[in-house]
């Protein structure tokens, strides 16, 4: 049985909560950590410059080609490939580093790079490779300078340029652009409430009340934006949490049921089987064989 998913906070002792790391060096020093399913409390921009690994993000295998940029939101559960060789760079940063104003926070919360509602964001870097390399070099040079009052803002501006250029490329590569309207606003607010409350609140009525709209109006918004009902979205979030606990912890079914707010383990078993066609025990056995 795998150990419980470990959460890693940003490295202490750095001048900024911002770091650029060589993938090969990261793999050499921390292979056991990064090739085990884990959660990091900070953002990742992974530039796979060489190799074709498979990066696993919440049970979804992401096939990587050389010169791929992968964008991972904070607290996402993932693991690096332990079979295929790869090299490149990783940019790591926190909310504390980037979000100096409400505008900064809003940008990260709405960026298509970290909040694609359909897929894990990745782009292929072709003709823009030199541009991204230059921005990376400027960031690395600035990190080597003595820390002063200018350094955080310079690094943040360089990172922001990197993100803006990435968004431009993403929109050129078959990105599904969502219309920014009240429906999208309702969906994003709903997802924020859901992330905080899915263990204790499983009814659509609770979330519609939090947003101050009717259940029918919330259903209209999620169906239009995501093609799913609020109930389907709630179920998906609960099942994701259940699968994480079954695949990556030694907790028994009863403990997991209570962790997820089910009053009786039998209710959890019926719920899980209804949505996955497997019992929790069967899912755990399948996960351990993969």
C-alpha positions as CSV (number, residue, x, y, z in Angstrom):
1,X,0.0,0.0,0.0
2,X,1.3,3.4,-0.9
3,X,1.9,5.9,1.8
4,X,-0.5,8.9,2.3
5,X,0.0,11.7,-0.2
6,X,2.7,14.0,1.2
7,X,2.3,17.7,0.9
8,X,5.5,19.8,0.4
9,X,5.8,23.5,1.2
10,X,8.2,25.8,-0.4
11,X,11.9,25.5,0.5
12,X,12.8,27.7,3.4
13,X,15.9,30.0,3.5
14,X,15.6,31.4,0.0
15,X,15.7,35.1,-0.7
16,X,12.4,34.8,-2.6
17,X,9.7,32.2,-2.7
18,X,10.7,31.7,-6.3
19,X,13.2,29.2,-7.7
20,X,14.4,27.8,-11.0
21,X,15.7,24.2,-10.9
22,X,17.3,21.9,-13.5
23,X,15.0,18.9,-14.0
24,X,18.0,16.5,-14.2
25,X,19.3,17.9,-10.9
26,X,15.9,17.7,-9.3
27,X,15.5,14.1,-10.5
28,X,19.0,13.2,-9.2
29,X,18.5,14.6,-5.7
30,X,14.9,13.9,-5.1
31,X,13.9,11.0,-7.4
32,X,12.1,9.1,-4.6
33,X,10.1,12.1,-3.7
34,X,9.0,13.4,-7.1
35,X,8.3,10.0,-8.6
36,X,5.9,9.3,-5.7
37,X,2.5,10.8,-5.8
38,X,2.7,14.1,-3.9
39,X,1.1,17.5,-3.5
40,X,3.0,20.8,-3.5
41,X,1.7,24.0,-2.0
42,X,3.1,26.1,-4.8
43,X,2.9,26.6,-8.6
44,X,5.0,24.6,-11.1
45,X,6.0,25.6,-14.7
46,X,7.8,22.6,-16.0
47,X,9.7,22.9,-19.2
48,X,10.4,19.5,-20.6
49,X,13.1,20.4,-23.1
50,X,14.2,16.8,-23.7
51,X,12.6,13.4,-23.4
52,X,9.0,12.1,-23.7
53,X,7.9,11.1,-20.2
54,X,4.4,10.6,-18.9
55,X,3.5,13.0,-16.1
56,X,0.6,11.7,-13.9
57,X,-1.8,14.3,-12.6
58,X,-4.7,13.0,-10.5
59,X,-4.9,9.6,-12.2
60,X,-4.6,11.3,-15.7
61,X,-1.5,10.5,-17.7
62,X,-0.2,13.5,-19.5
63,X,1.9,12.5,-22.5
64,X,4.9,14.9,-22.9
65,X,6.8,15.7,-26.1
66,X,10.2,17.4,-26.2
67,X,9.8,21.2,-25.7
68,X,6.6,21.1,-23.7
69,X,5.6,23.6,-21.1
70,X,3.4,22.1,-18.4
71,X,1.5,24.4,-15.9
72,X,0.5,23.0,-12.6
73,X,-1.6,24.9,-10.1
74,X,-0.7,24.8,-6.4
75,X,-1.9,21.8,-4.3
76,X,-2.4,19.6,-7.4
77,X,-1.6,15.9,-6.9
78,X,1.0,14.7,-9.4
79,X,4.1,12.6,-9.9
80,X,7.0,12.5,-12.3
81,X,7.8,9.6,-14.6
82,X,10.3,7.1,-13.1
83,X,10.9,5.1,-16.3
84,X,11.7,7.6,-19.1
85,X,14.6,10.0,-19.1
86,X,13.9,13.7,-19.5
87,X,15.6,17.1,-18.9
88,X,14.7,20.7,-18.7
89,X,13.8,23.4,-16.2
90,X,11.2,24.0,-13.5
91,X,10.0,27.4,-12.3
92,X,8.5,27.2,-8.8
93,X,6.8,30.1,-7.1
94,X,4.1,30.8,-4.4
95,X,1.2,33.1,-4.0
96,X,3.2,35.1,-1.5
97,X,5.8,35.8,-4.1
98,X,3.5,36.7,-7.0
99,X,0.4,38.2,-5.4
100,X,1.4,41.7,-4.2
101,X,-2.0,43.2,-5.1
102,X,-5.6,42.1,-5.6
103,X,-5.0,42.4,-9.3
104,X,-2.1,39.9,-9.1
105,X,-4.3,37.4,-7.1
106,X,-7.1,37.8,-9.6
107,X,-4.8,37.2,-12.5
108,X,-3.5,33.8,-11.1
109,X,-7.0,32.8,-10.1
110,X,-8.3,33.4,-13.7
111,X,-5.2,32.5,-15.8
112,X,-6.0,29.9,-18.4
113,X,-2.6,28.4,-17.6
114,X,-3.5,27.3,-14.1
115,X,-7.3,27.2,-14.3
116,X,-8.2,25.5,-17.5
117,X,-11.6,24.0,-16.7
118,X,-11.2,21.1,-19.2
119,X,-7.5,20.0,-19.2
120,X,-4.2,20.3,-17.5
121,X,-2.5,23.2,-19.3
122,X,0.4,22.4,-21.6
123,X,1.8,24.1,-24.7
124,X,4.4,23.1,-27.3
125,X,7.3,25.5,-27.6
126,X,8.6,25.8,-31.2
127,X,9.5,29.2,-32.7
128,X,9.1,30.8,-29.2
129,X,11.9,28.6,-27.7
130,X,14.5,31.4,-27.8
131,X,12.1,33.9,-26.3
132,X,11.3,31.7,-23.3
133,X,15.0,30.8,-22.9
134,X,15.9,34.5,-22.8
135,X,13.3,35.2,-20.1
136,X,14.6,32.2,-18.1
137,X,18.1,33.5,-18.4
138,X,17.1,36.9,-17.2
139,X,15.3,35.4,-14.2
140,X,18.4,33.2,-13.3
141,X,20.7,36.2,-13.6
142,X,18.5,38.3,-11.3
143,X,18.4,35.5,-8.8
144,X,22.2,35.6,-8.7
145,X,22.3,39.3,-7.8
146,X,22.4,40.3,-4.1
147,X,18.9,40.7,-2.7
148,X,17.6,44.3,-2.6
149,X,14.3,46.1,-2.7
150,X,14.1,45.8,-6.5
151,X,14.7,42.1,-6.9
152,X,11.1,40.8,-6.0
153,X,9.5,43.2,-8.5
154,X,12.0,42.5,-11.3
155,X,11.5,38.7,-10.9
156,X,7.8,39.0,-10.7
157,X,7.7,41.2,-13.9
158,X,9.9,38.7,-15.7
159,X,7.7,35.8,-14.6
160,X,4.5,37.7,-15.6
161,X,6.0,38.2,-19.1
162,X,6.7,34.5,-19.2
163,X,3.1,33.7,-18.3
164,X,1.7,36.3,-20.8
165,X,3.7,34.9,-23.7
166,X,2.6,31.4,-22.6
167,X,-1.0,32.4,-22.7
168,X,-0.5,33.8,-26.2
169,X,0.9,30.5,-27.4
170,X,-1.8,28.5,-25.7
171,X,-4.5,30.4,-27.4
172,X,-2.8,29.6,-30.7
173,X,-2.8,25.9,-29.9
174,X,-6.5,24.7,-30.0
175,X,-7.4,26.3,-26.7
176,X,-11.2,26.4,-26.0
177,X,-11.8,30.0,-25.1
178,X,-14.7,30.4,-22.6
179,X,-16.8,33.5,-22.9
180,X,-16.2,35.7,-19.8
181,X,-19.7,36.4,-18.6
182,X,-21.9,36.0,-15.5
183,X,-22.2,32.2,-16.2
184,X,-18.4,31.7,-16.0
185,X,-18.3,33.9,-12.9
186,X,-20.9,31.7,-11.2
187,X,-19.0,28.5,-12.2
188,X,-15.7,29.8,-10.7
189,X,-17.4,30.9,-7.5
190,X,-19.2,27.5,-7.3
191,X,-15.8,25.7,-7.7
192,X,-14.2,27.8,-5.0
193,X,-17.1,27.0,-2.5
194,X,-17.0,23.3,-3.6
195,X,-13.3,23.0,-2.9
196,X,-13.8,24.2,0.7
197,X,-17.1,22.4,1.4
198,X,-17.3,19.1,-0.6
199,X,-16.7,16.9,2.5
200,X,-19.6,18.3,4.5
201,X,-21.9,19.7,1.8
202,X,-23.0,17.4,-1.0
203,X,-26.3,19.1,-2.0
204,X,-26.6,21.6,-4.9
205,X,-29.0,23.7,-2.7
206,X,-26.1,24.5,-0.3
207,X,-23.9,26.0,-3.0
208,X,-26.7,27.9,-4.8
209,X,-27.5,29.6,-1.4
210,X,-23.8,30.5,-0.9
211,X,-23.8,32.1,-4.4
212,X,-27.2,33.7,-3.8
213,X,-28.8,32.2,-6.9
214,X,-31.4,29.5,-7.5
215,X,-30.4,25.9,-8.1
216,X,-31.9,26.2,-11.6
217,X,-29.7,29.2,-12.4
218,X,-26.6,27.4,-11.1
219,X,-27.5,24.4,-13.3
220,X,-27.9,26.7,-16.3
221,X,-24.4,28.2,-15.7
222,X,-22.5,24.9,-15.2
223,X,-24.3,23.2,-18.1
224,X,-23.5,26.1,-20.4
225,X,-19.8,26.5,-19.4
226,X,-18.8,22.9,-18.6
227,X,-21.6,20.7,-20.1
228,X,-22.2,19.2,-16.6
229,X,-24.8,19.7,-13.9
230,X,-23.8,21.0,-10.5
231,X,-24.5,17.5,-9.0
232,X,-22.1,15.9,-11.5
233,X,-19.4,18.4,-10.6
234,X,-19.9,17.8,-6.9
235,X,-19.8,14.0,-7.4
236,X,-16.6,14.3,-9.5
237,X,-14.9,16.2,-6.7
238,X,-15.9,13.7,-4.0
239,X,-14.9,10.8,-6.1
240,X,-11.5,12.4,-6.8
241,X,-10.9,12.7,-3.1
242,X,-12.0,9.2,-2.5
243,X,-9.7,7.8,-5.2
244,X,-6.8,9.7,-3.8
245,X,-7.4,8.2,-0.4
246,X,-7.9,4.7,-1.7
247,X,-4.9,4.7,-4.0
248,X,-2.4,6.6,-1.8
249,X,-3.2,5.9,1.8
250,X,-3.6,2.9,4.1
251,X,-6.9,4.1,5.6
252,X,-9.6,1.6,5.5
253,X,-13.0,2.1,3.8
254,X,-14.7,3.1,7.1
255,X,-12.1,5.8,7.8
256,X,-12.3,7.2,4.3
257,X,-16.1,7.2,4.4
258,X,-16.0,9.3,7.6
259,X,-13.3,11.6,6.2
260,X,-15.5,12.4,3.3
261,X,-18.6,13.1,5.4
262,X,-20.5,9.9,4.9
263,X,-22.4,9.0,8.1
264,X,-22.3,5.3,7.3
265,X,-19.6,3.3,5.4
266,X,-22.3,1.4,3.5
267,X,-23.6,4.7,2.0
268,X,-20.1,5.5,0.8
269,X,-19.6,2.0,-0.8
270,X,-23.0,2.3,-2.6
271,X,-22.1,5.9,-3.7
272,X,-18.7,4.9,-5.0
273,X,-19.9,1.8,-6.8
274,X,-22.8,3.7,-8.4
275,X,-20.4,6.2,-10.0
276,X,-17.4,4.0,-10.8
277,X,-18.8,0.5,-11.2
278,X,-16.3,-0.7,-8.7
279,X,-16.4,-1.0,-4.9
280,X,-13.8,1.0,-3.0
281,X,-11.8,-2.2,-2.3
282,X,-11.9,-3.2,-6.0
283,X,-10.6,0.2,-7.0
284,X,-7.8,0.0,-4.5
285,X,-6.7,-3.4,-5.7
286,X,-6.7,-2.2,-9.4
287,X,-4.7,0.9,-8.4
288,X,-2.1,-1.1,-6.6
289,X,-1.6,-3.3,-9.7
290,X,-0.8,-0.3,-11.9
